[in-house]
Amino acid sequence: MKEKIKRFFIEKKELLIFIGIVVCVFAAVIGVASIALSSDNEKPVVTDDPTTNTPSDDPKDDPTTNTPSDDQQQIPVVSKKFALPIAGDYVMVHTFFDETLEAEELELAVISTGTSMVTSTGISYAKKDNSTFDVLAIYDGKVIDITTDELEGCVVKIQHSNSILSVYSSLTNVNVSVGDSVSQGDVIAKASTSISDTEAGVHATLEILVDNEYVNPTTIYGKELEEISSTK
């Protein structure tokens, strides 16, 4: 009887140990599962629901948004305006003829050819020291004609639009050819002399036609192409 009681307690003790081991293992499994579940919950959820995948309002967080840097900002385009055909100091040896001019001004608007007096249809420029100088394109355009006139010297015509044409005469050392595209400020030739106006010395004459009518170049300077076209 005593042996049976002793054996009973031994078997019960082994059972308790076994149960304790099982409980520990189960607790460990539950702990690992909890950690894994917690880690999954921290990951962003991506679903087909647009209310779940709401993009950030900050454009910096959107990889598809290309915000240009300061160096990439577009530079405003400044429209060109008609300019003088000469750079530096100059004198006007002839001005555009206009009946409304004062008597003294009219003298500069009349050209003596040696045999007759003619009215000036443009403006003639010269240097004070009577030296030659570069003659410049007054605006972007295309060279449509180059001729050598016995009286006017070399003549270059540049078309700026369908209605605006500039004509440069009393030239030498022409730097362009028919068909060339020129930009404002390009050197097209050198100033020279002409038989038709020997009194002017070394000079270059600029004439501007708008819709085939001569206009005073001073009314064109400082204006954009569209401004001139819209007045006709």
C-alpha positions in Angstrom: 0.0 0.0 0.0 2.8 2.4 0.9 4.5 1.7 -2.4 1.3 2.5 -4.3 0.9 5.8 -2.6 4.6 6.7 -3.3 4.2 5.8 -6.9 1.0 7.9 -7.2 2.8 11.0 -6.0 5.8 10.4 -8.4 3.5 10.0 -11.4 1.5 13.2 -10.4 4.8 15.2 -10.1 5.8 14.1 -13.6 2.4 15.1 -14.9 2.7 18.6 -13.4 6.2 19.0 -14.9 4.9 17.9 -18.3 1.9 20.4 -18.0 4.3 23.1 -17.0 6.5 22.5 -20.1 3.5 22.5 -22.4 2.3 25.8 -20.9 5.7 27.4 -21.4 5.9 26.3 -25.0 2.4 27.6 -25.7 3.3 31.0 -24.2 6.4 31.2 -26.3 4.4 30.5 -29.5 1.8 33.1 -28.6 4.6 35.7 -27.9 6.2 35.1 -31.3 2.9 35.3 -33.1 2.1 38.6 -31.3 5.4 40.2 -32.4 4.9 39.1 -36.0 1.4 40.5 -36.0 2.6 43.8 -34.6 5.3 44.1 -37.2 2.7 43.5 -40.1 0.4 46.2 -38.6 3.2 48.8 -38.9 3.6 48.3 -42.7 1.6 50.7 -44.9 -1.6 49.1 -46.3 -2.0 49.2 -50.0 -5.4 48.4 -51.3 -7.6 49.2 -54.3 -9.7 51.5 -52.1 -8.8 55.1 -53.1 -9.7 56.3 -49.7 -7.0 54.1 -48.2 -4.2 55.0 -50.7 -4.5 58.8 -50.3 -1.5 60.7 -51.7 0.3 63.3 -49.7 -0.8 66.9 -50.3 2.8 68.0 -50.2 4.1 68.1 -53.9 7.6 67.3 -52.5 6.3 63.8 -51.5 5.0 63.1 -55.0 7.8 61.6 -57.2 5.9 62.5 -60.4 6.1 66.2 -59.6 9.1 67.9 -61.2 9.6 71.2 -59.5 12.3 73.1 -61.5 15.2 74.5 -59.5 16.1 78.2 -59.6 18.6 77.5 -62.4 15.8 75.8 -64.4 13.3 78.6 -64.1 12.3 79.9 -67.6 13.8 83.3 -68.5 11.2 85.7 -69.8 11.6 86.4 -73.5 12.2 90.0 -74.2 10.7 91.1 -77.6 13.1 92.8 -80.0 12.7 96.4 -81.1 14.0 98.1 -84.2 17.4 99.7 -83.6 19.8 102.1 -85.3 22.0 100.8 -88.1 25.1 102.3 -86.5 26.7 101.9 -83.1 28.6 104.5 -81.1 28.8 108.3 -81.9 27.3 109.5 -85.2 25.9 112.5 -87.0 22.9 112.6 -89.3 24.0 114.2 -92.5 20.5 113.9 -94.0 17.1 113.5 -92.3 13.8 112.2 -93.7 11.9 114.8 -95.7 8.7 116.0 -94.1 6.9 119.2 -95.2 6.1 120.0 -91.6 9.8 120.4 -90.7 11.2 123.8 -89.8 13.3 125.6 -92.4 16.7 124.7 -90.8 15.6 121.0 -90.6 14.5 121.0 -94.2 18.0 121.7 -95.3 19.1 118.3 -94.0 16.2 116.7 -95.7 17.2 117.8 -99.2 20.1 116.2 -101.1 22.2 117.9 -103.7 23.3 115.5 -106.4 25.4 118.1 -108.2 22.9 118.6 -110.9 19.7 118.7 -109.0 18.1 118.8 -105.6 16.1 115.7 -104.3 14.2 115.1 -101.1 15.6 112.4 -98.7 13.5 109.3 -98.3 15.6 108.0 -95.5 18.3 109.0 -93.0 22.0 109.2 -93.8 24.5 108.5 -91.0 28.2 109.4 -90.7 31.0 109.7 -88.2 32.3 113.1 -87.1 35.8 112.2 -88.4 34.5 111.0 -91.8 35.8 107.5 -91.1 34.1 104.3 -92.2 32.0 102.2 -89.8 30.0 99.0 -89.6 26.5 99.1 -90.9 24.1 96.9 -88.8 20.9 95.1 -89.5 18.1 97.1 -87.7 16.1 93.9 -87.0 15.9 90.2 -87.8 15.2 89.4 -91.4 16.2 87.9 -94.7 18.4 89.4 -97.4 16.3 89.6 -100.5 18.4 91.7 -102.9 21.9 93.1 -103.3 22.7 95.4 -106.2 25.5 97.9 -107.2 24.1 101.2 -108.2 26.2 103.6 -110.2 25.0 106.6 -108.1 24.0 105.0 -104.7 26.9 102.5 -104.5 26.1 99.0 -103.1 22.5 98.5 -101.9 21.3 95.8 -99.6 17.6 95.0 -99.0 16.3 93.1 -96.0 12.8 91.9 -95.6 11.6 91.9 -92.0 7.9 90.9 -92.6 5.5 90.8 -95.5 5.0 94.5 -95.1 8.3 95.9 -93.7 11.5 96.3 -95.7 14.8 98.1 -94.9 17.1 99.4 -97.6 20.8 100.2 -96.9 22.8 102.1 -99.5 26.3 103.8 -100.0 27.9 100.5 -98.8 31.2 98.6 -99.4 32.6 95.3 -98.2 29.2 93.7 -98.1 29.2 90.8 -95.5 25.9 89.0 -96.5 24.5 87.2 -99.5 21.0 87.0 -101.0 19.0 84.5 -99.1 20.9 84.9 -95.8 19.0 85.2 -92.6 20.3 88.0 -90.4 19.8 89.0 -86.8 19.4 92.4 -85.3 22.9 93.9 -84.9 24.6 91.7 -87.5 27.2 93.6 -89.6 26.0 93.7 -93.2 28.6 96.0 -94.7 30.9 99.0 -94.3 29.8 102.6 -94.9 31.3 104.2 -98.0 30.7 107.2 -100.4 28.3 107.6 -103.2 28.2 109.7 -106.4 24.7 110.8 -105.6 25.7 112.5 -102.4 29.4 113.5 -102.4 28.8 116.2 -99.9 27.9 113.6 -97.2 31.4 112.0 -97.4 31.6 108.5 -95.9 28.1 107.6 -94.9 25.4 105.0 -95.0 21.7 105.7 -95.9 18.8 103.8 -94.4 15.3 103.8 -95.9 12.3 101.9 -94.5 9.3 100.9 -96.4 6.0 99.8 -94.8 3.5 98.5 -97.3 5.7 99.9 -100.1 5.6 103.4 -98.7 8.7 105.3 -97.3 8.4 106.1 -93.6 10.6 108.1 -91.3 13.0 105.6 -89.6 12.8 107.6 -86.4 9.2 106.6 -86.1 10.2 102.9 -86.3 13.1 102.8 -83.8 12.2 101.4 -80.4 9.1 99.7 -81.7 8.3 95.9 -82.0 7.4 94.4 -85.3 3.8 93.9 -84.3 3.4 97.5 -83.3 4.5 98.7 -86.8 2.4 96.1 -88.6 -0.7 96.9 -86.7 -0.6 100.6 -87.7 -1.1 99.8 -91.3 
